[in-house]
């Protein structure tokens, strides 16, 4: 059974940095795209950043230049380096892994940015 476990969330002041990690386990199949989403209170879930197996990346306009997504295929792990954090980045951040057998989600990690 596929499991995704996020870590690295927490409370940080505006302008600070955090690094999120998401480790996938439980499947012998390769992961295609890995994606970070976030959901702020009262808001819909939104895509933050995507990385392909070949490390091609794409970002939401709101995080371009501040966030960097990366992955380690050997460890089935994706990272999100978040710099210059703003209060509007406060949200639960979710990891999504796209296998050929289906999409899987983590339970999320809370990021709170204080002003």
PEGIKA-V898531 format. One record per helix or strand of 2 or more residues. SS is the DSSP state (h for helix, s for strand). FROM is the first residue (numbers start at 0). TO is the last residue. If there is no record, write none. Layout:
# PEGIKA-V898531
SS:FROM:TO ; SS:FROM:TO
This chain:
# PEGIKA-V898531
s:2:6 ; s:9:12 ; s:17:24 ; s:30:38 ; s:45:50 ; s:56:58 ; s:66:71 ; h:72:74 ; s:76:81 ; h:86:88 ; s:90:98 ; s:101:104 ; s:108:113
